[in-house]
Amino acid sequence: MGWPAVSLVCVGLNIAPVLAMAQQTDAQTLTWPERKCVLYQRAWDAALQSVDQSGVSQTFLAQNDVFIAKGCTERTPVCPRSPAEFEMANLLTVMTMNEGMASTFVPFTCP
């Protein structure tokens, strides 16, 4: 790794705490509904990393994306059908409840 790359890494490491603090400050200025959506987005990202995606349909992924894109305020139904989708739905429900949200916040419902 040459000096320019090392310099960029050092700059990145020095800026990271400042960016984290800025994001935390921004999160504190959000309303509770806005903050819940940010927390849901983070939980969704974490769930995507921890659950085997092979059993997760594009429909399930798209429905979640729509829910998040609408600020998590419109009751966009997200219907888990496969075992992997139920695993994600259960994980997200527990994760959001751990953040202080009601279990009714998550969009999981089927017709």
Helices and strands as residue ranges (DSSP letters): H 3-28, H 32-50, G 53-55, H 58-69, H 83-98
